[in-house]
């Protein structure tokens, strides 16, 4: 994978502006986007104040702060993400809003670009499936306030494949088996054990209803065409 040079951030709230802050301070070019121009303006002002505060405390130099601020561009549309190597979604914690953003984002990205979500509670799998490029989707959970907290959680779809040496990740395996088969198995278990833990994921049912059965149909969680 090519080195990451430019990072996009969607959402100019406290979390999004904090992510833009640390990315720019780390030397990356940053494009910060939000549908609210006023929020973008306030985000830049907040970042400038936080950088100045860090400089006053001796944590960074004044020049480093100015350079970081200069690396941040803002915009309300999606055009600014076309040359980004990584885009981090940090919008409000609403699944439907996040899915809508991610679906609109994908056509504006280059093929090699990675997408990350900063969600703290929503299923990474469901959000990844909304992008139709789940192999390039990760959960990247920053802690608030971002410029202060050093911890970042990373949840990757290929974690079991890489970390546990499984031949396939869970979504790839489901596509290999056949999503219609997986759905039938889950329905049988749900009925046989009368236990809600076996209730099929709605997204699985949606894929099957749409004829996306996995490898055998050319499309499932992944695209095989």
C-alpha positions as CSV (number, residue, x, y, z in Angstrom):
1,X,0.0,0.0,0.0
2,X,1.2,3.5,-0.9
3,X,2.2,5.8,1.9
4,X,-0.6,8.0,3.3
5,X,0.1,11.7,2.4
6,X,-3.4,13.3,2.6
7,X,-6.2,12.6,5.1
8,X,-9.8,13.6,4.8
9,X,-12.0,14.1,7.8
10,X,-15.8,14.3,7.6
11,X,-17.5,16.1,10.4
12,X,-16.3,19.4,11.9
13,X,-17.6,18.8,15.5
14,X,-15.2,18.5,18.4
15,X,-14.2,15.0,17.5
16,X,-13.6,15.8,13.8
17,X,-11.7,18.9,14.4
18,X,-9.6,17.1,17.0
19,X,-8.7,14.4,14.4
20,X,-7.9,17.0,11.8
21,X,-5.7,18.7,14.4
22,X,-3.6,15.7,15.3
23,X,-3.3,14.6,11.6
24,X,-2.1,18.0,10.5
25,X,0.3,18.2,13.4
26,X,1.6,14.8,12.4
27,X,2.7,16.2,9.0
28,X,-0.3,15.1,6.8
29,X,-2.2,17.4,4.5
30,X,-5.8,17.4,5.8
31,X,-9.1,18.2,4.1
32,X,-11.9,18.8,6.7
33,X,-15.4,18.7,5.5
34,X,-18.9,19.5,7.0
35,X,-22.3,20.4,5.5
36,X,-22.3,23.5,7.9
37,X,-19.9,26.2,6.7
38,X,-20.2,28.0,10.1
39,X,-19.1,24.8,11.9
40,X,-16.1,24.6,9.7
41,X,-15.1,28.1,10.5
42,X,-15.5,27.5,14.2
43,X,-13.5,24.2,13.9
44,X,-10.5,26.1,12.4
45,X,-10.7,28.7,15.1
46,X,-10.8,25.9,17.7
47,X,-7.8,24.1,16.2
48,X,-5.8,27.3,16.1
49,X,-6.5,28.0,19.8
50,X,-5.6,24.4,20.7
51,X,-2.3,24.6,18.8
52,X,-1.5,27.9,20.4
53,X,-2.3,26.3,23.8
54,X,0.1,23.4,23.1
55,X,2.8,25.9,22.0
56,X,2.3,27.9,25.2
57,X,2.8,24.8,27.3
58,X,6.0,23.9,25.4
59,X,4.5,20.7,23.8
60,X,5.1,22.0,20.3
61,X,6.9,25.0,18.8
62,X,5.0,28.0,17.6
63,X,6.3,27.3,14.1
64,X,5.0,23.7,14.3
65,X,1.6,25.0,15.2
66,X,1.5,27.4,12.3
67,X,2.6,24.8,9.9
68,X,0.0,22.3,11.1
69,X,-2.8,24.9,10.7
70,X,-1.5,25.7,7.1
71,X,-1.9,22.0,6.2
72,X,-5.7,22.1,6.9
73,X,-8.1,22.9,4.0
74,X,-11.8,23.0,4.5
75,X,-14.9,22.6,2.2
76,X,-18.5,21.6,2.3
77,X,-18.5,19.3,-0.7
78,X,-16.9,15.9,-1.4
79,X,-14.5,17.1,-4.2
80,X,-11.7,17.6,-1.7
81,X,-11.5,13.9,-1.0
82,X,-10.6,12.9,-4.5
83,X,-6.8,12.8,-3.8
84,X,-7.0,11.6,-0.2
85,X,-5.3,8.4,0.8
86,X,-7.4,8.0,3.9
87,X,-10.8,9.5,4.8
88,X,-12.1,9.4,8.4
89,X,-15.8,9.7,9.0
90,X,-16.5,11.5,12.2
91,X,-20.1,12.5,11.7
92,X,-22.9,12.3,14.3
93,X,-23.5,8.9,15.9
94,X,-26.4,8.0,13.7
95,X,-26.2,4.9,11.6
96,X,-28.4,6.1,8.7
97,X,-26.6,9.4,8.5
98,X,-23.2,7.6,8.4
99,X,-24.4,5.2,5.8
100,X,-25.7,8.0,3.6
101,X,-22.4,9.9,3.9
102,X,-20.3,6.8,3.1
103,X,-22.4,5.9,0.1
104,X,-22.0,9.4,-1.3
105,X,-18.3,9.5,-0.5
106,X,-17.2,6.4,-2.4
107,X,-17.6,7.7,-6.0
108,X,-15.4,10.6,-5.0
109,X,-12.4,8.5,-3.9
110,X,-9.5,7.0,-5.8
111,X,-9.5,3.2,-5.8
112,X,-6.6,2.9,-3.4
113,X,-8.1,5.1,-0.7
114,X,-8.9,3.7,2.7
115,X,-12.1,4.7,4.6
116,X,-12.4,4.7,8.4
117,X,-15.2,5.4,10.7
118,X,-14.8,6.8,14.2
119,X,-18.0,5.2,15.5
120,X,-18.0,4.1,19.1
121,X,-21.2,1.9,19.0
122,X,-22.4,1.2,15.5
123,X,-21.5,-2.1,13.7
124,X,-18.3,-1.7,11.6
125,X,-19.6,-4.6,9.4
126,X,-22.8,-2.8,8.6
127,X,-21.1,0.5,7.8
128,X,-18.5,-1.3,5.7
129,X,-21.1,-3.0,3.6
130,X,-22.7,0.4,2.9
131,X,-19.5,1.4,1.0
132,X,-19.4,-1.6,-1.4
133,X,-15.6,-1.6,-0.7
134,X,-15.4,-3.3,2.7
135,X,-11.9,-4.6,2.1
136,X,-10.7,-1.0,2.4
137,X,-12.8,-0.1,5.4
138,X,-11.7,0.1,9.1
139,X,-12.9,1.3,12.4
140,X,-10.5,4.0,13.7
141,X,-11.8,5.1,17.1
142,X,-10.1,8.2,18.6
143,X,-10.6,9.1,22.2
144,X,-11.9,12.6,23.2
145,X,-10.3,15.1,23.4
146,X,-8.2,13.8,20.5
147,X,-5.2,16.2,20.9
148,X,-4.8,15.0,24.5
149,X,-5.6,11.3,24.4
150,X,-2.9,9.2,22.8
151,X,-4.9,6.0,22.5
152,X,-6.5,5.1,19.2
153,X,-8.5,1.8,18.7
154,X,-8.3,0.1,15.3
155,X,-10.9,-2.4,14.1
156,X,-10.1,-4.0,10.8
157,X,-12.3,-6.4,8.8
158,X,-9.3,-8.6,8.1
159,X,-8.2,-8.8,11.7
160,X,-9.0,-12.5,12.1
161,X,-7.4,-13.3,8.8
162,X,-4.1,-11.5,9.7
163,X,-4.0,-11.8,13.4
164,X,-5.4,-15.3,14.0
165,X,-4.1,-16.7,10.7
166,X,-7.5,-17.6,9.4
167,X,-7.6,-18.3,5.6
168,X,-10.5,-15.9,5.3
169,X,-12.0,-13.0,7.2
170,X,-15.6,-13.6,8.4
171,X,-17.3,-11.6,5.6
172,X,-15.2,-13.3,3.0
173,X,-16.0,-16.7,4.4
174,X,-19.7,-15.9,4.4
175,X,-19.5,-15.0,0.7
176,X,-17.6,-18.2,0.0
177,X,-20.3,-20.3,1.7
178,X,-23.1,-18.4,0.2
179,X,-25.1,-15.7,1.9
180,X,-28.4,-17.5,1.2
181,X,-27.0,-20.6,2.8
182,X,-25.8,-18.6,5.8
183,X,-29.2,-17.0,6.1
184,X,-30.9,-20.4,6.0
185,X,-28.6,-21.8,8.7
186,X,-29.3,-18.8,11.0
187,X,-33.1,-19.1,10.5
188,X,-32.9,-22.9,11.3
189,X,-30.9,-22.2,14.4
190,X,-33.3,-19.4,15.5
191,X,-36.3,-21.6,15.1
192,X,-34.7,-24.8,16.5
193,X,-33.2,-23.2,19.7
194,X,-35.8,-20.4,20.0
195,X,-33.0,-18.1,21.0
196,X,-32.8,-14.5,19.7
197,X,-29.0,-14.6,19.6
198,X,-29.4,-16.6,16.4
199,X,-31.6,-14.0,14.8
200,X,-30.0,-13.2,11.3
201,X,-28.5,-9.8,10.9
202,X,-30.9,-7.6,8.8
203,X,-28.0,-6.7,6.5
204,X,-27.6,-10.4,5.6
205,X,-31.3,-10.7,4.8
206,X,-31.1,-7.5,2.7
207,X,-28.2,-8.9,0.6
208,X,-30.0,-12.2,0.0
209,X,-33.2,-10.4,-1.0
210,X,-31.2,-8.3,-3.5
211,X,-29.7,-11.5,-5.0
212,X,-26.3,-10.8,-3.6
213,X,-25.3,-14.4,-2.5
214,X,-21.6,-14.0,-2.5
215,X,-19.0,-15.6,-4.9
216,X,-21.6,-17.7,-6.8
217,X,-23.6,-14.6,-7.8
218,X,-20.6,-12.3,-8.3
219,X,-21.6,-10.0,-5.4
220,X,-22.1,-10.3,-1.7
221,X,-20.3,-8.4,1.0
222,X,-17.5,-8.1,-1.6
223,X,-17.7,-7.6,-5.4
224,X,-16.4,-10.5,-7.5
225,X,-17.3,-9.3,-10.9
